[in-house]
Amino acid sequence: MIHWPQRMQLANLPTPMTQITRYPGLPDGVDVWIKRDELTGLEVSGNKIRKLEFSLAEAQVQGCDTIITCGGLQSNHCRATAILGARLGLKVHLILRGEPEEFAQGNLLLDRLAGAEITYLPANRWREHEALARSLQKDYVAAKRHAFFIPTGASDEIGLWGYIAACAELQDDFKRLNLRPDYIVCATGSGGTQAGLLVGRELLDLPGKVVAFNVSDDADYFARKIHSDVSLWMQRYKIDFDVDALPTKTIEGYLGPGYGHAGPEVFATISELARTEGVFLDPVYTGKAFHGMVSELNQGASGQLPGARQVVFIHTGGLFGVFPQNQHFTV
């Protein structure tokens, strides 16, 4: 039996599960369904809000009036936090990797419109961001405010609950649609969605192997990160769980030029899915993962998704990340 921690109802749930029927890139005999977590909201759409339901609830329990968090200039997580902070009456202070932009686009524009205070940290100093966050917390104490720190992507032992809860939703989807997927596929950037799916699958005995496509770092990093986060989750919530038995699988080879940058094949995949299904991916997370998934499915038994007949792809959002990269689309 799962004993759930405090949670705020912030997302529009449950999200739909829809089957891909017209996209031409899939091999015969493979059915792909998309869990539409880009529909968790409008301004706060995507996977981050599922984690923030638990992170912000913990901030509320601790009596905090300020949230500090961090990410890239086009961070979906930072955008969601900024907007939810505005809705909840919380001050939000973002630490963003990069230099300030005079004419902001996408997520950065929404951060500013939502009234977030922003501190920019150059990429070559990014390793200092957590120390900076702790320093800011002390500054807020001096100003008689209580600041709660949420790490990148809300990917820690608290945010882990977001996709454990999502697995309960997937369980209902599978039963309703009579699905027994061979694979549950997602993008992984800070590891929280992947970790939550892995734990939730084990707790609820869901069918399907959880497979992630990295959009940053490498498979070894995610194995270590997930082990660390799940270990801290076990300690914090006094849960008996075999973290060493987690079947963590991260498929490499589709990172492209690096985090936040994609090759032409990814932009072509995004365009094709939009044209044929009316489903929009982004070039940072979901576009790379969907392209990687399709590529591996087309390799059949020699690929890294052998035996696939039913696959569920977790659409983690990111639409606002399309706009700053519109020059890469040939439309």
C-alpha positions in Angstrom: 0.0 0.0 0.0 1.3 3.4 -1.0 1.2 6.2 1.7 1.1 9.3 -0.4 2.7 12.6 0.9 1.0 16.0 0.7 -0.1 16.9 -2.8 -1.6 20.0 -4.5 -4.1 19.5 -7.3 -2.5 21.7 -10.0 -2.6 19.6 -13.2 -5.6 18.8 -15.5 -5.7 15.1 -14.9 -6.1 12.4 -16.1 -4.5 13.2 -19.5 -5.7 11.3 -22.6 -4.1 8.4 -24.3 -4.3 8.4 -28.1 -3.1 6.0 -30.7 -0.9 7.1 -33.6 -2.7 5.9 -36.8 -1.4 8.1 -39.7 2.2 8.8 -39.0 4.1 7.1 -41.9 7.4 6.3 -40.1 6.3 3.4 -38.0 6.9 -0.2 -39.1 4.1 -2.6 -39.7 2.8 -4.5 -36.8 3.7 -2.0 -34.1 1.0 0.1 -32.4 2.1 3.3 -30.7 0.0 5.2 -28.2 0.9 8.6 -26.8 0.2 9.5 -23.2 -0.7 13.2 -23.7 1.0 14.9 -20.7 1.5 18.0 -22.8 -2.2 18.5 -21.9 -1.7 18.8 -18.2 -2.4 22.5 -18.6 -1.9 25.4 -21.0 0.7 27.7 -19.7 2.0 25.0 -17.3 1.7 22.1 -19.7 4.0 19.1 -19.6 5.5 16.6 -17.1 6.9 19.2 -14.7 3.6 20.1 -13.2 3.1 16.5 -12.0 6.3 16.8 -10.0 5.5 20.3 -8.8 2.2 19.1 -7.3 4.4 17.4 -4.7 7.3 19.9 -4.5 5.1 22.9 -4.0 2.9 21.0 -1.5 6.1 20.4 0.5 7.0 24.1 0.3 3.5 24.8 1.6 3.9 22.3 4.5 7.2 24.1 5.4 5.5 27.5 5.4 7.6 28.9 2.5 6.6 32.1 0.7 9.4 32.0 -1.9 10.5 29.3 -4.4 14.0 29.2 -5.8 14.7 26.9 -8.8 17.0 26.6 -11.7 17.4 25.5 -15.4 18.3 26.6 -18.9 17.0 29.8 -20.5 14.2 27.8 -22.1 13.5 25.5 -19.1 10.0 24.1 -19.2 10.3 23.5 -15.4 11.3 27.1 -14.7 8.4 28.4 -16.8 5.9 26.1 -15.0 7.3 27.1 -11.6 7.1 30.8 -12.4 3.5 30.6 -13.5 2.3 28.3 -10.7 4.1 30.7 -8.2 2.0 33.6 -9.6 -1.2 31.5 -9.3 -0.4 30.6 -5.7 0.9 34.0 -4.6 4.4 32.8 -4.1 7.5 34.7 -5.1 9.6 32.8 -7.6 13.4 33.3 -8.1 14.9 31.6 -11.1 18.6 30.8 -11.7 18.9 30.4 -15.4 21.9 29.0 -17.3 23.1 31.6 -19.9 23.1 35.3 -20.7 20.1 37.6 -20.5 18.2 38.2 -23.8 16.9 41.6 -24.7 14.0 40.1 -26.7 12.9 37.0 -24.9 11.0 34.2 -26.6 9.3 31.0 -25.6 9.6 29.9 -22.0 11.9 32.9 -21.0 9.2 35.3 -22.2 6.6 33.6 -20.0 9.0 33.6 -17.0 9.3 37.3 -17.3 5.5 37.9 -17.9 4.8 35.8 -14.8 6.9 38.1 -12.7 9.7 35.8 -11.8 12.9 37.3 -10.5 15.8 36.0 -12.6 19.5 35.6 -11.9 21.5 34.6 -14.9 24.5 32.3 -14.5 27.0 31.8 -17.4 27.2 28.3 -18.7 30.9 28.0 -17.6 29.8 28.7 -14.0 26.8 26.4 -13.9 28.4 24.0 -11.4 27.9 26.9 -8.9 24.1 27.0 -9.3 23.2 25.0 -6.2 25.6 27.0 -4.0 24.1 30.2 -5.4 20.6 28.9 -4.5 21.7 28.2 -0.9 23.2 31.7 -0.7 19.9 33.2 -2.0 18.0 31.3 0.6 20.1 33.0 3.3 19.5 36.4 1.7 15.7 35.7 1.9 16.0 34.7 5.5 17.6 38.1 6.2 14.7 39.7 4.4 12.3 37.7 6.6 11.2 35.4 3.9 11.3 31.6 3.8 12.6 30.2 0.5 12.2 26.6 -0.7 14.7 25.2 -3.2 13.5 22.9 -6.0 16.4 21.4 -8.0 16.5 21.2 -11.8 13.4 19.7 -13.3 12.0 19.1 -9.7 13.9 15.8 -10.1 14.6 14.7 -6.5 13.1 12.4 -3.9 10.0 14.7 -3.6 9.4 15.2 -7.3 9.8 11.5 -7.8 6.2 11.1 -6.6 4.9 12.9 -9.8 5.4 9.9 -12.1 4.7 7.3 -9.5 1.3 8.9 -9.4 1.2 9.0 -13.2 1.8 5.2 -13.2 -1.5 4.8 -11.3 -3.1 6.7 -14.1 -1.4 4.6 -16.7 -2.7 1.5 -15.0 -6.2 2.8 -15.5 -5.5 3.7 -19.1 -4.1 0.2 -19.8 -7.2 -1.5 -18.3 -9.6 0.8 -20.1 -7.9 0.4 -23.5 -7.0 -3.3 -23.0 -3.3 -2.5 -23.5 -0.3 -4.5 -22.4 2.6 -2.5 -23.8 5.9 -4.0 -24.4 7.7 -0.6 -23.7 6.9 2.7 -22.0 9.2 5.3 -23.6 10.1 8.8 -22.5 12.8 11.4 -22.9 15.2 11.9 -19.9 17.0 15.1 -19.1 17.1 15.5 -15.3 16.0 11.9 -14.6 12.9 12.5 -12.6 10.3 11.3 -15.0 12.3 8.2 -15.8 12.9 7.5 -12.1 9.2 7.9 -11.2 8.1 5.7 -14.1 10.6 3.0 -13.0 9.5 3.0 -9.4 5.8 3.3 -10.2 5.9 0.4 -12.6 7.5 -1.8 -10.0 5.1 -0.7 -7.2 2.0 -1.2 -9.4 3.3 -4.2 -11.5 2.6 -2.5 -14.8 3.3 -4.3 -18.0 6.1 -2.9 -20.3 9.7 -2.0 -19.8 10.5 1.6 -19.1 13.0 2.9 -21.7 14.4 6.4 -21.9 16.2 8.4 -24.6 18.8 10.8 -23.1 18.7 14.4 -24.2 21.7 15.3 -22.0 24.4 13.4 -20.2 24.8 9.7 -20.8 23.3 6.4 -19.6 25.8 6.0 -16.7 24.9 9.4 -15.4 21.2 8.5 -15.4 21.8 5.2 -13.7 23.7 7.0 -10.9 21.1 9.8 -10.6 18.1 7.5 -10.5 19.8 5.3 -7.9 20.6 8.4 -5.7 17.1 9.9 -6.0 15.3 6.6 -5.3 17.6 5.9 -2.3 16.8 9.4 -0.9 13.1 8.7 -1.5 13.3 5.5 0.4 15.0 7.2 3.3 12.7 10.3 3.4 9.5 8.4 3.2 10.6 5.2 5.1 9.8 2.9 2.2 11.2 -0.6 1.7 12.2 -0.9 -1.9 14.9 -2.7 -3.8 16.6 0.1 -5.6 19.4 -2.1 -6.9 16.9 -4.2 -8.8 15.5 -1.3 -10.9 15.8 -2.1 -14.6 17.2 1.3 -15.7 17.6 1.4 -19.5 18.7 4.6 -21.2 19.2 4.4 -25.0 22.0 6.6 -26.3 22.8 7.8 -29.8 20.1 10.4 -30.4 21.4 13.4 -28.4 22.6 15.1 -31.6 24.6 18.3 -31.3 23.9 18.4 -27.5 21.3 19.5 -25.0 18.9 22.0 -26.4 20.2 21.5 -30.0 18.8 19.1 -32.5 19.7 17.9 -36.0 17.5 18.2 -39.1 16.2 14.7 -38.7 14.5 15.7 -35.4 12.9 18.8 -36.9 11.7 16.7 -39.8 10.1 14.2 -37.3 8.4 17.0 -35.4 7.0 18.4 -38.7 5.8 15.0 -39.9 4.0 14.2 -36.7 2.3 17.6 -36.6 1.1 17.3 -40.2 -0.2 13.7 -39.9 -1.5 13.6 -36.3 -1.8 17.1 -35.1 0.5 16.3 -32.2 3.4 18.7 -31.6 6.7 17.7 -30.2 9.7 19.9 -29.2 13.3 19.8 -30.3 14.8 19.6 -26.8 13.1 16.6 -25.3 10.2 14.8 -27.0 11.3 15.3 -30.6 14.6 13.5 -29.9 13.0 10.7 -27.9 10.2 10.1 -30.5 12.7 10.2 -33.4 14.9 7.7 -31.4 12.0 5.5 -30.7 10.9 5.3 -34.3 14.4 4.7 -35.5 14.9 1.8 -33.0 11.4 0.3 -33.8 12.4 0.3 -37.5 15.5 -1.8 -36.7 13.3 -4.6 -35.4 15.0 -7.4 -33.6 18.5 -5.8 -34.2 17.4 -2.6 -32.5 17.1 -1.7 -28.8 13.3 -2.2 -28.7 13.1 -5.8 -29.8 9.8 -7.6 -29.9 7.8 -4.4 -29.8 4.1 -4.8 -30.7 2.6 -2.2 -28.4 4.5 0.9 -27.3 3.4 3.8 -25.1 5.2 7.1 -25.6 5.0 9.6 -22.7 4.6 13.1 -24.2 6.3 15.3 -21.6 5.4 18.6 -23.3 7.8 21.4 -24.2 5.8 23.2 -26.9 7.1 26.6 -26.0 10.6 25.4 -26.8 9.6 25.3 -30.5 9.4 29.0 -30.9 13.0 30.0 -30.2 14.1 27.4 -32.8 11.6 28.2 -35.6 14.4 28.9 -38.0 15.2 25.2 -38.2 11.8 24.2 -39.6 11.3 24.1 -43.4 7.6 25.1 -43.6 
